[in-house]
Amino acid sequence: MLTSESVRVFAPATLSNLGPGFDVLGLAVEQPGDYVTAEWSDTPGVEIVEVRGDGGQLTTDPARNVVGIAAAAMLRSYDSRVPEHRPPGVRLWLDKRMPLASGLGSSAASSVGGALAVAELLGGVTQDELIACALQGERAVSGSIHADNVAPCVAGGIVLIRSYNPLEVLSLPVPDELRVAVVHPHTAVVTAEARRLVAERRFEIAQAVANLGQLGALVTALHRSDLKLLGRSISDALVEPVRAPLVPGFSEVKQTALEAGAIGCSLSGSGPSVFAFAQSDDQVEALADRMATRFQDVAGLESDSYVGKINVRGAHRVAEE
């Protein structure tokens, strides 16, 4: 059933890889995130009316902005299944509340926001359909489909991508006491460049075996709510060593976090954001402060920090401002 009113949705930032899970593990955080507003239009196609919060970096061309690409994919998906008449177009407003090129799934949040806003106008779709449409935005920005940001943004919680062909997303348990600190230093890492470095690297079988063991242990730790085992599993022999040099001060910040009692610490996605797990609100606040201070001391970088529980709700409709 189509809706006629304007709708507004929130799509949260996400952390990906989580140490050993390159392209297959991700989780959603409570903040930051993107807001997308959508309404029906008498003009065919998708129109991006305005982008706010991006400092003028993003285009309003719907064919070149992921929010428009994902929204158009949702319209096509709906029309292929439901021949029912609908208005010919949709208008979008994107409110960026998170940094670009941050390793926090910025493009995924915009993609999910665009797809979900249109889905809400259409009366709702399945989670799988929403992920599939949002992935069209991710494909446009990175050149390939990887769901480790899109899937947790949609589903919330911690997810494992079991398979890409066909796509199968598994939700993992989230221990009640688990907290996460995210520190985003004011520097940028371009995802396409970070992925190129990994694609060009040749790895030893021993490195792959090490990550397989850590990935299995991480999944086991979540099912057992064993935070000590979880911490020992946040170890990446493949991708982190390749990408760490792209983030000034990363090694020192990671060492500081672990010395301060972090359960585990690693890059989020391509970086430059760094996450650390903790098991209490007080500990996670202290970790974020220590990590941000260390970035300033060793690299001269100001940082933004976000702390809290894992976001188990994922992207959702919110009230109009």
C-alpha positions in Angstrom: 0.0 0.0 0.0 1.5 3.3 -1.1 1.8 6.2 1.4 1.2 9.8 0.4 3.0 11.7 3.1 6.7 12.6 3.4 8.8 10.1 5.2 12.1 10.5 7.1 14.5 7.7 7.9 17.7 7.3 9.9 20.6 5.0 8.7 23.4 4.4 11.2 27.1 4.4 10.8 28.7 0.9 10.8 32.1 -0.7 11.6 33.3 -3.3 9.2 35.9 -6.2 9.2 36.1 -6.1 13.1 39.6 -7.4 12.9 39.7 -10.8 11.0 36.4 -10.5 9.1 37.4 -8.7 5.9 34.3 -8.0 3.9 32.2 -10.5 6.0 31.8 -8.9 9.4 30.2 -5.7 10.5 28.2 -4.0 13.2 25.9 -1.0 13.6 26.6 1.9 16.1 24.1 4.2 17.6 25.7 7.4 16.3 26.5 9.0 13.9 24.3 8.4 10.9 22.5 9.9 7.9 18.9 11.1 7.6 17.0 10.9 4.4 13.6 12.4 3.7 11.5 11.3 0.7 8.2 12.3 -0.9 6.4 11.4 -4.1 6.8 13.7 -7.1 4.9 14.2 -10.3 8.2 14.4 -12.2 9.4 11.0 -13.3 12.6 9.5 -11.8 14.6 10.5 -8.7 15.4 14.1 -7.8 17.8 15.0 -5.0 16.6 18.4 -3.8 19.3 19.1 -1.3 22.3 17.6 0.4 23.2 19.0 3.8 26.2 18.5 6.1 28.7 17.4 3.5 30.5 20.7 3.1 29.6 20.8 -0.6 31.4 17.6 -1.5 28.5 15.6 -2.7 26.6 16.0 -5.9 22.8 16.3 -6.2 22.9 14.4 -9.5 20.9 11.2 -8.6 22.9 9.1 -11.1 26.1 10.0 -9.3 25.0 10.1 -5.6 24.5 6.8 -3.9 21.3 8.0 -2.2 19.8 8.5 -5.6 21.2 5.3 -7.1 19.8 3.2 -4.3 16.4 5.0 -4.4 16.1 4.3 -8.1 17.0 0.7 -7.6 14.2 0.4 -5.0 11.7 1.9 -7.4 12.7 -0.5 -10.2 12.6 -3.5 -7.8 9.0 -2.5 -6.7 7.8 -2.0 -10.2 9.1 -5.4 -11.4 7.0 -7.1 -8.7 3.9 -4.9 -8.3 2.3 -3.5 -11.5 0.1 -1.2 -9.3 0.1 2.4 -10.3 2.4 4.8 -8.3 3.5 8.4 -8.7 6.1 8.7 -11.4 8.9 10.0 -9.2 10.4 10.7 -5.8 12.2 13.7 -4.3 14.9 13.2 -1.7 16.7 15.3 0.9 20.0 13.9 2.3 21.2 15.1 5.7 24.8 13.9 6.2 25.5 13.6 10.0 28.7 11.6 9.6 32.1 12.3 8.0 33.0 11.2 4.5 35.9 8.7 3.8 35.9 7.8 7.5 35.7 4.1 7.6 32.3 4.4 9.2 30.2 3.3 6.2 29.2 6.7 5.0 28.2 5.6 1.5 26.4 2.6 2.9 24.3 4.8 5.3 23.3 7.1 2.4 22.5 4.1 0.2 20.4 2.4 2.9 18.7 5.7 3.7 17.8 6.3 0.0 16.4 2.7 -0.4 14.6 2.7 2.9 13.0 6.1 2.5 11.5 5.0 -0.9 10.5 1.6 0.7 8.6 3.4 3.4 6.7 5.4 0.7 5.9 2.1 -1.0 4.6 0.6 2.2 7.6 -1.5 3.1 9.7 -4.3 1.6 11.7 -7.2 2.9 15.1 -6.9 4.5 16.7 -8.8 1.7 15.2 -6.5 -0.9 16.4 -3.4 1.0 19.9 -4.8 1.3 20.0 -5.6 -2.5 18.9 -2.1 -3.5 21.3 -0.4 -1.1 24.2 -2.5 -2.5 23.7 -0.9 -5.9 24.8 2.4 -4.3 27.8 0.7 -2.7 28.7 -0.8 -6.1 28.7 2.6 -7.7 31.1 4.1 -5.1 33.5 1.2 -4.7 33.3 -0.7 -8.0 32.2 -3.9 -6.3 29.6 -5.3 -4.0 30.6 -5.7 -0.4 27.8 -5.9 2.2 29.7 -5.6 5.5 28.5 -2.1 6.0 25.1 -2.2 4.2 23.9 -5.4 6.0 24.5 -4.2 9.6 23.1 -0.8 8.7 19.9 -2.4 7.6 19.7 -5.3 10.1 21.4 -3.7 13.1 23.5 -5.6 15.6 26.5 -7.7 14.5 26.3 -9.6 11.2 28.2 -12.2 9.2 28.1 -12.4 5.4 28.1 -16.1 4.9 27.9 -15.9 1.1 27.8 -13.2 -1.6 26.5 -15.4 -4.4 23.8 -15.9 -3.3 23.9 -13.2 -0.7 23.2 -14.7 2.8 23.4 -12.5 5.9 23.5 -14.0 9.4 22.8 -12.1 12.6 25.1 -12.9 15.5 24.4 -12.5 19.2 25.3 -9.2 20.8 26.5 -9.6 24.5 24.5 -7.2 26.7 27.6 -5.7 28.4 29.5 -5.1 25.1 30.3 -1.4 24.4 32.2 0.2 21.6 34.4 3.3 21.4 34.9 4.8 17.9 37.5 7.5 17.3 37.6 9.3 13.9 40.8 11.3 13.4 40.5 14.2 11.1 42.2 12.7 8.1 40.8 10.7 5.2 41.3 7.3 3.7 39.8 6.8 0.2 38.1 3.4 0.2 38.9 2.6 -3.4 42.6 3.3 -2.8 42.6 1.1 0.4 40.9 -1.7 -1.5 43.4 -1.4 -4.3 46.3 -1.9 -1.9 44.7 -5.1 -0.5 43.9 -6.4 -4.0 47.5 -6.0 -5.1 49.0 -7.8 -2.1 49.7 -11.5 -2.2 49.3 -13.3 1.1 50.9 -16.4 2.6 48.6 -19.4 3.5 49.7 -19.0 7.1 48.2 -15.5 7.2 44.9 -16.8 5.9 44.9 -19.7 8.4 45.5 -17.2 11.2 42.5 -15.1 10.2 40.3 -18.2 9.8 41.0 -19.2 13.3 40.3 -15.8 14.7 37.1 -15.5 12.8 35.8 -18.8 14.1 36.8 -17.8 17.6 35.1 -14.4 17.3 31.8 -16.0 16.3 32.1 -18.5 19.2 32.9 -15.7 21.6 29.7 -13.8 20.7 27.6 -17.0 21.1 29.1 -17.6 24.5 29.2 -13.9 25.5 32.8 -14.5 26.3 34.4 -11.0 26.0 37.9 -12.2 26.9 37.8 -14.6 23.9 36.3 -11.8 21.8 39.2 -9.6 22.6 41.8 -12.2 21.7 39.9 -12.7 18.4 40.2 -9.0 17.2 43.4 -9.7 15.3 44.0 -9.4 11.6 47.0 -10.9 9.9 45.8 -9.9 6.4 44.4 -6.4 5.9 45.2 -4.3 8.9 49.0 -4.5 8.3 48.4 -3.3 4.8 46.1 -0.4 5.7 47.7 0.7 9.0 50.3 3.0 7.3 47.5 5.0 5.8 46.4 6.2 9.3 49.0 8.4 11.0 49.4 7.3 14.6 47.3 4.1 14.4 49.8 1.8 15.9 50.3 4.1 18.9 46.6 4.6 19.4 45.9 0.8 19.3 48.7 0.2 21.8 47.3 2.9 24.1 43.8 1.4 23.9 45.0 -2.1 24.7 47.1 -0.8 27.6 44.1 1.1 28.9 42.1 -2.2 29.1 40.3 -2.4 25.8 38.9 -5.8 25.0 40.1 -5.4 21.4 41.1 -2.7 19.0 41.4 -2.4 15.2 40.7 -0.2 12.2 37.1 0.1 11.1 37.0 -0.8 7.4 39.6 1.2 5.4 40.1 3.6 8.3 41.0 6.1 9.5 38.4 5.5 12.2 39.6 3.1 15.0 37.3 1.1 17.3 37.8 -0.5 20.6 35.6 -2.8 22.6 34.9 -2.3 26.3 32.5 -3.9 28.9 31.2 -0.9 30.8 30.0 2.7 30.1 32.8 4.2 32.2 35.5 2.2 30.5 34.3 3.0 27.0 34.2 6.7 27.7 37.8 6.6 29.1 39.0 4.6 26.2 37.6 7.1 23.7 39.3 10.0 25.5 42.7 8.2 25.7 42.6 7.2 22.0 41.6 10.8 20.9 44.4 12.3 23.0 46.9 9.8 21.6 46.0 10.8 18.0 46.6 14.4 19.0 49.9 13.7 20.7 51.5 11.5 18.1 49.9 12.7 14.8 48.6 16.2 15.6 45.1 15.1 14.6 41.9 16.3 16.1 39.2 13.6 16.5 35.5 13.0 16.9 34.5 10.2 19.3 31.4 8.1 19.5 30.7 5.7 22.3 27.8 3.4 23.4 26.1 0.1 22.9 25.8 -1.8 19.6 22.9 -0.5 17.7 20.6 -3.6 17.4 17.8 -1.8 15.6 19.5 -0.7 12.4 18.0 1.7 9.9 14.4 2.8 10.6 11.8 5.5 10.1 11.8 8.5 12.4 9.6 11.4 13.1 9.7 14.4 10.8 11.8 17.4 12.0 
